[in-house]
Amino acid sequence: MEVRLLRIDTLYRQLAPNPGTPAPPVRALPPSVVEDPYEIFRPDSPRNPFKTEALRWRNLLIFMLLRLGLRRSEAALLHTNSFKEDFDPGAGKSVHWLDIEETEDIDPRYEQPGLKTEPSRRQLPLSQEIVDLALHSIRNYRGRANVNGGVKTGHGAEQKSATVART
């Protein structure tokens, strides 16, 4: 019996548990890289490259919407009536969201904006910060509606492409 136990003990001593797999490397951007665009897009920042105050506020709004996961072609589809509000009796407060959907408007741009796919229609909930920013931009800098009636995402010749915040 002792011989058997000794043999089993010898066999089990040679066994080792599987070495632990190393933790995957962190695949996140450093905080300084994430915070830098916020500094650049701030309308009062000396690093903001956009010339007019209206462009600075518009591009800050677009930047904040892109942060929510809005695609650039979807941002080019936005109208002022894309911003929705309703009272939520359960929460006892107003809720805000953005309707992302195709429009029937004729768009003169060479690259016409559109949804990625038909199921891309969706609603994005908006924080109060974005709602306040949108209201500020629309009230103070919206101006005359552009040709396609959307939220201005370009001006002059540059309005012919779906590229957002390039001006």
ABEGO torsion letter per residue (X at the ends): XAAAAAAAAAAAAABBBBBBBBBBBBABBBAAAAAAAAAAABAABAABABABAAAAAAAAAAAAAAAAGBBAAAAAABBAAABBBBBBAAAGBBBBBBBBBBBABBBABABBBBBABAAABBBBBBBAAAAAAAAAAAAAAAEBBBAAGBBBABBEAAAABABBGAX
